[in-house]
Amino acid sequence: MSNTTLTLAESLDMNAAAPLLQALKDKRGKPLSVDASQVRRLGGQCLQVLLSAQATWATDGQPFEIAEASPEFTDGIALMGASQLAAQSTVQDLTQ
Amino acid sequence: MDPLAAIRDTFFQECEEQLAELESGLLAMEGGDQDPETINAVFRAVHSIKGGAGAFQLESLIRFAHVFETALDEMRSGRLAASADVLKTMLRAADVLADLVSSARAGQEGGHPQQAALSDELKAMSGAAGADDDGGEEDWGDFEFQPMSAAVDLPADTPPARAFVVRFKPRADLYAKANEAALLLRELTRLGDSNVELDTSEVPLLTDIDPEAAYLTWTVTVSGDTDELAIREVFEFVDGDCELSVEAQGASEGAGETGLDIGALLARVQADAIPTIETAPDEPFELEAPAPPPVADLAPVAPPPLSVVSPAAEVHPEPLAANQARKTEAGATIRVDLDRVDRLIDLVGELVINQAVLAQRVMEAGLARASAVAMGLDELEQLTREIQDSVMAIRAQPVKSVFQRMPRLVREVAAMTGKPVRLVTEGEATEVDKTVIERLADPLTHMIRNAIDHGLESPEKRAAAGKPAEGVVKLAAMHRSGRIVIEVSDDGGGINRERVKGIAIEKGLIAADATLSDEEIDNLIFMPGFSTAAEVSDISGRGVGMDVVRRSIQALGGRINITSKPGKGSTFTMSLPLTLAVLDGMVVSVEGQTLVAPITAIIETLQPKAEDVHSLGGHARVISIRGGFVPLIDVGMALGYRATPLAASDGVALLIEGEGGARAALFVDAIQGQRQVVIKSLEANYRQVPGVAAATILGDGRVALILDIDTIVAVSRGEMRKAG
């Protein structure tokens, strides 16, 4: 697979949103696998960026998956009602 | 630097203030204060801590503060009676909250051993509050907002569970102010069963997204035992930084129509008065809770419901703008970095010195006393003194900041020793320099521990002596002749002089056949190595004896004394300088040098007669004073100004009392006078010099050293031993 992987930082608070955006922009155009296994904290602004990325990849017609997720990340997504981010990853996980 | 760190610091500073407010409010209530504003202040304190903790994700702090706040809210609304037991639990909760704050400050977010148990107690209190009928014993009848719920005959059964739909759209400012939507959502979902829906329709693609903007909107349905007030409180601190709407869904059917839903009615009245939902106070919803029976009895005297709307609004969290306005009114204070104040005090010290130098120069120039220059200089002197006083007043703080730590200590020590204790404080408003206050806490803590542990008798003994079971420890502060005097007294058994003397003899501190006055025996407890406790107890005996207390008081330029009456109790009296920036000194000369001895250490001055001074071999000498001998220390030799001692009849002796109560006589050439001097640190400007505590600058511009009497005595004693 030519999937590129992006490992998310431990703390995805408001300070992390800009670097995260930049990192995602750099990976654009290729299938992306996001590793969220290190995430301990997920904030609203980083969630926005991730959702935007998911939509962007979809527009580009490229696969985008959350390959691995820490319990905190999964919990954060559930808390903020952003299950669409996780749902896709579950499907991807199952197909692997 | 991380701007968050600065905000965090401010938060913790504010926490300290809130905790102080919390404790003093609870204590006032325990003492019978029934002012509704007191409990409101208490509630606000906990609420603000919770809010701030939310911003910094201090989970265990938030959780505990929330439970605590809920219980306080019950009390505030009159559903939970402020009985003595309830207040005791609240005070313990305040202690735990304080501990959680300090561990959060230290970066340890581990919770507290008592947190769970106390949370349960608080929850039990809040839960049982509705059914709790023993409220009758406390007279809360004139509680301002109670009649509101009594005004309407509400059924006393529990309101049906209802759901609220909360629409929450953060603005970018919310994030910019270090708030986090995720945390708000977490807090919101804690209120009951929740369903979170996220609207991502505004999120742009990566090319257009601004990472610091806000695009998401949440719709959360919360159901269960909650109310709109609780929901709005979650968002209280992000008031202007988000769009928020809270709507009740499937509200208790029929209630509105039958006119029993006074909450909705009041909300409507409010909504009429204030156009937007966002700013309308939502408190009236709280009124839907059932009125407890004793309260309902008050119905006849209750004012009509509508007239109480505005007082209700007053006592609840207000919209931001109103809140700020009130704050501005309440205290026109500013927070200033202590460094800046210190620098100002330093500069004023320089000014005082400079003024003295100028005055001396004018004198030397031979200008007449009545000359315009001299008169102008007099005025300058007065102004300078006033400036100095005012500047010192900036750093002066009421001793309250130390005193208010003591109730908690008393509670803890009382619990440990099993002795019921009441702490009485007096003169909390007495002001003293901050630098002194900071160093007052440790000795006071120790003395209070000591008073409870050793001073007070056991309840049985007290009963036998015909005293009330509850012991009283009194902490009082007052100004007396330019110093602050702090007294710690207990109504215990007083000092057991025979036992004290016995121990002192046993430990070789005094000779077995020594004849001592009562006062001298009492003061034996300050001797190093003296400890009356047969076993080292957990409370007083932490390797710190009263000698350490005495030493720390002396290090502050203070003195400590004890008076004791058998069967009646003991009183420790400390007298301290009001500031560490200036000092009352005895200006003396030694070999042409000008030195300053702190007045506090000097007991008396005398002109020795040659026959009173005896040589002990080498240069060591003792002087006979009223039948006793004390070492005579030649200051000139101790500091190396001269090699041979001054003849006994050529100088003046200052009888001083140093560390551990040891007396000695400092021998100097002459006394110039008594003066207040500005203290300049020698360590900061040069380096530490044994025998010299600090320096000052005199009117003639010369530096004069301030003697460190304890070191001089200690060094001379060592030399004397060598010589002997």
Interface residues (C-beta under 8 A of the other chain):
Chain A: D13 M14 A17 A18 L20 L21 L24 K25 R28 R41 L42 G43 G44 Q45 L47 Q48 V49 L51 S52 A53 A55 T56 T59 G76 A78 L79 M80 G81 A82 Q84
Chain B: Q57 P170 Y175 A176 A178 E180 A181 A182 L185 R186 T189 V196 E197 L198 T200 V203 P204 L205 L206 T207 I209 P211 E212 A213 A214 Y215 L216 W218
